[in-house]
């Protein structure tokens, strides 16, 4: 570097000047200022060792008035930013410079006969210093693009944007779902949904098939072998895979879901109407039970002074109670068709009341899959796999909760998932993570 001798004598709290070229730096030396530059011209900033400027308080970049001058200043700023204790850098652009002009040209305004090589004339030195101080008051902060270039790790202060490449996906193309592959009773409806929403028919078709299967549930079975009792419940799980906000995955799934929601609402209204009559029947049953209890209490006290208990009377009361129990109407249960619940205990209670099964709907399946892969989700995963078979049972005994028992578990599952999230999940699963 040129000017290291001046730099060695400069206090750390005083300003230093960085210029392009030895002649410009020497011109400031003749004014009594500390100026440095790298040897070799406008392309030399990246080749110089700038560690000597480490720890200084402030540095003024004074570029030549041309494109190479700006390039040099940007490179110097990038080099200074990499120091352990870099100075505060400001950009001092001298006013009135001609094209390609530098500090020598600016000083010649105050000493026209000066050639830039001899010491600056003493007669105008104070005037030049005074004007230079005014120029430094107008010094600019470093441009934002230079700062971004340094933060981005650019080797210089220049951050050049390359032409963007076309974003390509590695997801293989999906075969078009032909209308003849959709079940005939559902074909007009699902084709209309696809046309109105201008979306692929896949999402609505998958949702409709899974929803229809969930309504049938364990009420239908297939025996693949004619002379065998091997039985398979045609239970289905479905996942609609699509990019968010592009193919309208969720709205397409919502159309068939409205059918299930309407059905659940109708059964809910029916349950509310039947609840009044069921409440009266329960009162009748309680009254008969209480009557039998009163008679049993009286019979147990016996007759006469000896309190003789009649076995015949007890047998009659027992027969009355068994007959009453046989005629007791079952508790009114609301038929459910879908739920968002997935915990084992809640699902078992719901399955107990809905032995044909029901649909579990999750708008985003990734969270559920990740949960099942955790150690604390292993039981729930096994439970759902049993529910996928459609003909399993579940019995659980906990000290605090007691006995939880479901004679039949049939769980249909439907949800959406994004391709990128599915790829990451499958990759982690294949890597055993």
N, C-alpha and C positions, 0 to 999 in steps of 0.2 A: 504494500500500500504506500501511497505517496502522502506525506504529511504526518508520519508517525512521530517525528521529533517534536512537532508542535503539540500533538496529542498527549505526549508524555508529560508536558509541562502544564497542561490544561487541568484546572480543578474539576472534579466530577460533577459539581453542581452548576457549572457554566455550560453554555450552549456550544455545540459544535456544528459545523456545516459540512454537508456531503455534496460534492459537485461531480460533474462528468468531465474528466480530463485534468491533467496536471497544470495546464496554463490557467484554467479558471480557479483552481484551488490556490495556486501561487498568488493570483491577483488578490484574493482575500487575505492571504498571509501579509501582503504589503500594507493592508489596513490594520494589521495587528489582531486579526481574527484567526481562530483555530479551524482549519478546513482540511478535509481529507478526501481522497479519491482512490479508486483501484486503478492499477496500471493496466493499460491495454484497451481503453476506449469503452464504447457503449455496451459491448458484449462481455465485459470482463467482471461484472459484479458477482456472478456466480462462482468465479474462480478465485476470488480474493478471500482472505481470512479476516473476518470482521470482529473477532473476539476482543480486539483492543478497545472497542467501543462499549464493552460490557460494563454496566454500572453507571454510565453517564446519565444525567438527568433528562436532557432534551437534545434532539438532533433535528436540524432543518435540512430537508432535501431541497436542493436548488437545481431543478432540471433545465437542460437546454430547451429552447422553444421549437421542438420538433418531435416526431414520433419516436426516434431512437432515444431522445432524452427522457420521454415518459417511460419507455421500456426499461431504461437503466434505473430510473427512480423506483419502479415497481420491484425490480430485482433486489435493489438495496433494501427496500422495506422488508421484503421476505427474508433476507439474510439477517437483518437486525431483529426481526421478530423471533428468530430461532435462538437468540442469545439467552443465557440463563437469567440475566437481569437487563432486559432491553431498555433503551431510552424511550421516552415519549417522542414520537416522530410526527413532524408537521411538514406540510408541503408549502414551500415559499416560491411562488412563481413571480419572477421579477416583471414588472409592468413595462410596456413599451419596447419589448425586445423584437427585433426583426426575425423573420423565419430562419430558424437554425441558430439564433443568437444565444449567447450565454452571459455569464457574469462579467466577462471582459467587455463585451459590447455595452452592457448596462453602465459600467463605470466610466466608459469613454464619453458618456453624456456630460460628465462633470470634469473631464480632462481630455478634450478632443485630440490633443497632440500626443497623448500617452499611447505607447505601442503594446501595452499589456505584458511586457517583459521586464522593463525597468521598474524600480520601486515607484509606487503611486505618488504623484506630486503632493508635497506637504501642504501646499496652498489650498487645495480643495479636499484634503483628506477628511476634515471634520464635517464638511458639507455632505460628502458621500456617505459617511457613517450615519449622519442624521437622517438622510433619505432612506438608507438601508433599514434603520430602525422602524421607520414608517412602513416600509414594505413588510417587515416581519410582523407588524401588528395585523396585517391582512393575511397572514399565513393560514392556509386551509387545513382542516383535518384530513386524514388519509381517506380516500374514496372507499365507499362501502364494498365495491367489487374487489378491491385489493385485499381488504380484510377477509372477505369470504374466500378468496383464493388461498390465503394462508391457512384458514381454518379447514379448507377442503384438502389440505396437504399438497397443494401445488408446489412444484419445485421452484417456481418463481412467483412473483407477484401477479402473474398473468394467469387468469383462469379462462381457458378457451373452451367454449361449449362445442361439443361435437354434434354433428347432425344426428338426431335421434333415429334409432333403428326401429323397425316395425316390431311391435310386441307380438310374439308368437306363443301360442300355448302348445304344450306337449300332450294335452288331453286328447286321446283318440276320438275320432268322430263317432257319433252315436247313430245307429241305424234308425231310419224314420219309422215311427209306429204307424202301420197301415190301418185303415179303418176296419178292414175285415178281420183284424186280429182282436178287436174290441168285442166283448160279448154282445150279441145281437140286441138283447133288450136294452142295453145301456148305450148302444151306438148313436142313435139320433141325439140323445141328451148330451153326451160327452163331445160329440162333433160340434154341437151348437155352442157349448162352453168354450171350446178351443177357438172357434171362429169369432165369437164375440170378444174374447180377451186377446185374440191374436197371439196365442201361445201354443207351444207344442202340446199335443193331446196327451202326452205321456203322464204328466203330473195329475191331471184330473182322472185319467183312466186308472192309474195305480191306486189313487186314493179311493175311488169308487169301488174297486174290486176288494180292497182290504176292508173297507167299511161294510160292504155287503157280507163278506165272510164273517166279520165280527158279530153281525146281527144273528146269523145262523149259529155261529159258535159251536159248542159241543152238542147241539141238537141234531147234528148229522154226522155220520161216520162212513168211512170207506173200508171195505174189506178186500184188499188186493188179491187174496187167494180164496178160491171158491170153497174149498173144503178145509178152511182154517179159521180160527177165531181171532187171528191177527187183525187188529182194528186201528185205523188211522183217522185222526180228526183233521179235516182239511182246513186247518187254521193257517192264516197268512200274516206275514210281516212285510211291511213296505217302507221304502225310503225314496224320497224324491230328491235327486241330486241335481243341483243347478246353481249357477252364479247368482249372488244377491242382486236384486233390483234390476236384473237384465231380462230374465225369462219369466218374471212374475210367478215364481214358484209358490209362494205362500198364498197369494190370491187364487191361484188355480186349485190348490188343495182345499181352500175354504169353501168353494162351490159345492163339492160333494159332502163336505163336513156339515153344511147347513141341513142336509137331509137327516143326518143323525141327530143334530141338535134339535130339529123340529120334532123328531120322534121322541127324544128324551123329554122335551117340554110337554108333549101330549100325554105321555105316561105320568109325568109329574102332576098335571092337572087332574088326571083320572085318580091318582093316588090321593090328592087333596080332597076330592069329592067322596071317595070311598072311606076316608079316614073317620068321618062322622058316624057312619053306620058301624064301622069296625070298633069305634070307641064304645058304642052302645052294646055291641056283642061282648066286648071285654067286660063291661059292667055286669052283664047277665052272668057270664062265666064266673066272675069274682063272687057274685051273690050266691050262686049255687055252691061254689067251693066253700064259702063261709058257712052256709047252711049245713053242709056235710060236716064241717069241722065242729059246729056247735052240737050237732047230734052225736058226733064221735066223743066229744068231751063229756056229754051227759051219759052216754052208754058206758064210758070208761069208769064212771063213778059207781056203777052197779046199782042194784035195787035192794030194798030192804035194809034192815039194820046191819046185816053182814056185808052189804055192798057186793052182791054177787053179780059178776059180769056175764052177760049172755053171749056165748060164742056165735049163736045164730044171728043176733043183732049186728055184731061186728062184721060177720061175713056179708050181711046185706048191705051195710054201709060201704064195705070195700067194693062190692059189686057195683053199687051206685057210683062210686068215685071213678072206677075204671070205665064205666059206661060214659060218664061225664067227660073223662079225659079223651075217650075215643071220639066223642062228638064235638070236642072243642075245636073251633075254627082256628087255623094257623094264623099267626101274627101277620098283619098286613105289611107287605114289603114293597117298597118302590123299586120298580125295574129300572136299572141304570144301563146305559149303552156305551158311555165313554167316561173317562176320567183322566186327569193329569197327574194323579198320585202314583208313586212308584214304591213307597216303603213297604216292606214285607207285611208288617202288622196291619196297616190300613188296607192293603190289597187283599189280604186273607179275609178280613171282615167283609169287604165288598164282594169277594168271590163267593163267600158263604151265602150271601143273600142273592147272588146272581150265578147260579150253577152253570148256565149256558156260556158264561164268560162275558167279557166286554172289551172295548178298545181303549188302549192307552195312547194318547196323542201328545207328541212333543214337537213343537215347531222347529226346534234345533236338537238333533239327535246326538251331536258330538259330545255335549256335556254329559249325557246319560252313558254313552259308551266309555268315556274317560272315567266316570265314576265307578263303573263296573270293573275297570281294570285295577283300581286301587284295592289295597288289602281290605279296607273296611267296606268295600262294595262287593266282595266275593260272594257273600250269602245272597245278596239281591240278584246278582247275575245268575247264580244257580237256580234261584226261584223263578226268574223269567224264562230260563231255558226249559224248566219243567212246565211252565205255563204255555210255552210255544207248542209243546206236544199236545196240549188240549185235553188230556185225560189223566193228568197226574193228581196227586193229593198232597196235602201239607198238614203236618201236625207239629206243633211247637209248644213246649212247656217251659215257662219261665217262672222263677220263684215270685217275683213281684207282680207279673202280669197274669199268671195262671195258664190255663190251657187255651191255645189258639189252634183251631182245627177247620180245615176246608176240605170237604170230600172230593171236590173237583176244581181244578184250576185250568182255565182257558183264557189266555191273554193274547189279544191281537195288538200289534204295535204299528204305528204310523207316525212318520215325521219327515222333516226336511234336513238336508245337509249340504254344505258347500263343497265343491270338488277339491279345493285346496286343503280344506280341513280334513276331508276324508283321506286324501293322499298322505298327509302328515300322520294321521292316526294309523293307517295301514302300514306305513313305513316303520313307525315306532313299534307296532305289534309284530312285524316281521323281524325286527332287530331285537325283540325281547325286552324293549324298554317300557 
